[in-house]
Every structure is written in structure tokens, then in C-alpha cells.
Amino acid sequence: MATLLVTHPASLNHLTPEGHPERPDRLRAVERVLSADQFNPLMRVQAPEAPLESIALCHPMDFVEQVREASPKEGRVQIDADTSMSPGTFEAALRAVGGALLAVDQVVAKKANNAFVAMRPPGHHAETTRPMGFCIFNTAAIAARHAQTKHSLGRVAIVDFDVHHGNGSQEIFWADPSVMYCSTHEMPLYPGTGALNERGEYDTIVNAPLRAGDAGDKFKAAFETRILPRLTDFAPDLVIISAGFDAHRRDPLANLQLVDTDFGWATRKLMDVADKTAGGRVVSVLEGGYDLEGLSQSVAAHVTALMRG
């Protein structure tokens, strides 16, 4: 078995306005770095479209239909201050979710050791009935619920190291004791959520905010003192990583000072937890990361770790 890489060219057809940080070139940068010889062992598959019923695991069907109806035939439509749809966006969003569902299926069936889903648009800001922050549907959240409903996994953990707090994932699972959401992120920063005292109705929300200028030492301390102990106690049956790489020191949208090796370290720590409680089951989905060089370096470190390199 090997690490599964899930992609699809439809991700490139989600077109954003000129100068927008969440752009197709992000995926091209990821594809370029993962074409290196060291990544030849990856199993590569294309992402299918998710059925609308799967998206409705976390978003009401009438909301899903509203998003589909908002899809333009040409040009772009704004659905949030910084989130827009082009004619290719709806398919890209369906395949982003579908890729994550396929990854869960393959990992649970032991057809892959773990998986990285390199798709866009990202998902962790999308709330139950609100697309926002470049996100249409909450890919990681839907994947977690799919693992529970299709594969009868009891406890799923989502660990989010994107520099922006995943308000959508937190909102969706705020009152759900069976899903733990853990996040490191810069504060204060968009979207303004993620304080230490935001813990959910069942104490399964674990926020570890960092300050502008913090580097790998503070990031690792947040993991080791707040996130990893809680995660280990929760004993998840599956670990989903919301893998945003915009905490890299090169990123233009934030002010943390992480480097690629920090993401590799965090990935290995999460794999250690999964090895103990989840039979090694890890599914990672791409979130942010807007400097192309920083993104490339970080994805390489992340995927190398998944491959147990």
C-alpha cells in the first residue's frame, strides 16, 4: 500500500478575480512539486463528483441547491465579500468533496495507507448555510460525517493547521461529541473566531491560537501542550487534516513564521496519534497556502511525511 494522491483538472476551472490569492496557480504549484521522482510511489487517482446527498450530510439540501442555482453561465458572481463563483466552480467544489470521500473510502478499506486530497476551492470556513472565506462547501466536515455514516466509525478528529481558524468546521460540530475539532491559527486574524474559551458543548473543540510573529517553536508547543494530549485522550478512529500552509513565513495573508519542516513535524505527530488509535487512518485535504513557493515546499514536506519519508 502507498499514500493516495487525489486530484482533478476541474480544480483549475474555478476561476477567481485577477489578483485573488486563491487562484488556479496554487494547484499547478502543488502538481509541479509532486511530479518529482521522490513522489513516484504515490497512487494517483482523479476525484469524482460528490453526490449532492453527501454534501447534505453537513449542509441542508436547499442550501446546496441555492449554490448550484447561483452558478453563472459566464463571468463571475460574488457569493460573499471574498468568495465568488465562475462557471467551473460548482463542479470543482463537487469534486473537492468527492475526492475527500473517495480518500476516506480507500483508507478505511485499507487500499491506501493514507491520503492527500489536492483540490480547490478550500472548505474550512464554510458554515452550515454560509459560504465564506474562499470556501463553498466544508470538505473536511463532510468527509468526517461520511466516515461515520458510511463506514460506522465512531469518533473522527479534524486537525486544522491553516493560519486562519476554521470557523465552519467549529460551527458544524460545536454540539457533536463524536467529532473533535482542533486548530492552531493566528489571532487576531480573519475570521475572528478560535479563542481558547471556544470549547463546544461537549468540550470537543480545542483551539490553540498563536500570535503574529510566532514561529515553529510556539507552533510545536501549541501542538504538544494543547492539541496532541486532547487528541490522544479522544482516541479518534480517523484523523482528518485540514492542511492549510498559509502559516508559512512567506505567505502574504498572515504573519506566522513557520517553515516547511514544521508542517512535516506536525504531520508525523498526527500520524503517531492515528497509529495508536485509528489503525493509521489519516486523510488530509488542502486548505490555504497562497505563496506558491511556500506552498510547494510545505506540500512536499507534508506528503513526504505521509509517505513515511
Secondary structure, 3 states (H helix, E strand, C coil): CCEEEEECHHHHHCCCCCCCCCCHHHHHHHHHHCCCHHHCCCEEEECCCCCHHHHCCCCCHHHHHHHHHHCCCCCCEEEECCEEECCCHHHHHHHHHHHHHHHHHHHHCCCCCEEEECCCCCCCCCECCECECCECCCHHHHHHHHHHHHHCCCCEEEEECCCCCCHHHHHHHCCCCCEEEEEEEECCCCCCCCCCCCCCCCCCEEEEEECCCCEHHHHHHHHHHHHHHHHHHHCCCEEEEEECCCCECCCCCCCCEECHHHHHHHHHHHHHHHHHHCCCCEEEEECCCCCHHHHHHHHHHHHHHHCCC
